[in-house]
Amino acid sequence: MYQEITVEELAQWRDDDRSFVLLDVRNNDEVTMAALPGAVHIPMPQLPDRISELDATTTIAVLCHHGNRSARVAQYLTGSGFADVFNVEGGIDAYALRIDTSIPRY
């Protein structure tokens, strides 16, 4: 089962240079509007074909717009043998609202 992480915890991980992959599963047009630097972008519909691009032994934090798609992806990853998976609660919208107001909201 995946775990939940708040945007505040995600920001702390980034500040601490913690070793993890931030997986952005939003569509291309959404990433064009607003993105977090260093994220790996694999749109949700492409994940089954591109799952081999991810390391199952690495901590993964999954991000989408509000946290719904990322929760489904986090569940998919844990069901596929990924052991350390986190869903970012509230997604990039919460991150833009509470952490980095320079990120456009949509």
C-alpha positions in Angstrom: 0.0 0.0 0.0 1.2 3.5 -0.8 1.6 6.3 1.8 0.4 9.9 1.7 2.7 12.9 1.8 1.7 16.5 2.3 3.1 19.3 0.0 4.9 20.7 3.1 6.7 17.3 3.5 7.5 17.2 -0.2 9.0 20.7 0.0 11.1 19.6 2.9 12.3 16.5 1.0 13.3 18.8 -1.8 15.0 21.3 0.5 16.9 18.4 2.2 18.0 16.9 -1.1 16.4 13.6 -0.1 16.9 10.9 -2.7 13.6 10.2 -4.4 11.9 10.4 -7.7 9.1 13.0 -8.1 6.8 11.4 -10.7 4.5 13.8 -12.4 1.6 11.9 -14.1 -0.3 14.9 -15.5 -0.9 15.4 -19.2 1.6 17.3 -21.4 -0.6 20.5 -21.5 -0.8 20.6 -17.7 3.0 20.2 -17.3 3.4 23.1 -19.8 1.3 25.3 -17.6 2.9 24.4 -14.3 5.7 22.1 -13.2 8.1 21.4 -10.5 11.8 21.3 -11.5 13.4 17.9 -11.6 10.2 15.9 -11.9 10.1 12.9 -14.1 7.1 13.3 -16.4 5.2 10.2 -17.5 1.5 10.9 -18.3 -0.8 8.5 -16.5 -2.1 6.8 -19.7 1.5 6.0 -20.7 2.7 4.5 -17.4 1.9 0.8 -18.2 4.2 1.1 -21.3 6.9 3.1 -19.6 7.0 1.6 -16.1 10.4 0.1 -16.9 11.8 3.7 -16.8 11.3 3.7 -13.0 13.4 1.9 -10.4 11.2 -0.2 -8.1 13.8 0.2 -5.3 13.7 4.0 -5.3 11.3 6.1 -3.2 8.7 7.6 -5.5 6.4 10.6 -4.8 3.6 10.7 -7.3 2.1 14.1 -8.3 -0.9 15.2 -10.4 -3.2 18.2 -10.3 -5.2 17.5 -7.1 -4.0 14.1 -5.9 -6.6 11.8 -7.5 -4.8 10.5 -10.5 -1.6 10.3 -8.5 -3.4 8.1 -5.9 -4.4 5.7 -8.6 -0.9 5.6 -10.0 0.6 5.1 -6.5 -1.8 2.1 -6.1 -0.8 0.8 -9.5 2.9 1.1 -8.6 2.6 -0.7 -5.3 0.6 -3.4 -7.0 3.5 -3.7 -9.5 6.1 -4.3 -6.8 7.3 -0.8 -6.0 7.9 -0.7 -2.2 8.3 2.9 -1.3 5.5 5.0 -3.0 3.9 8.2 -1.8 0.9 10.1 -3.1 1.3 13.9 -2.9 -1.9 15.1 -1.2 -3.5 18.0 -3.1 -1.1 17.8 -6.0 0.5 20.7 -7.7 -2.5 22.9 -7.0 -1.8 22.6 -3.2 1.9 23.0 -3.8 1.2 26.3 -5.7 -1.2 27.5 -3.1 0.8 26.6 0.0 4.5 26.3 -1.0 5.4 28.2 -4.1 2.9 30.9 -5.2 5.0 31.6 -8.3 3.7 28.3 -9.8 0.6 29.1 -11.9 -2.7 27.6 -10.7 -5.2 26.2 -13.3 
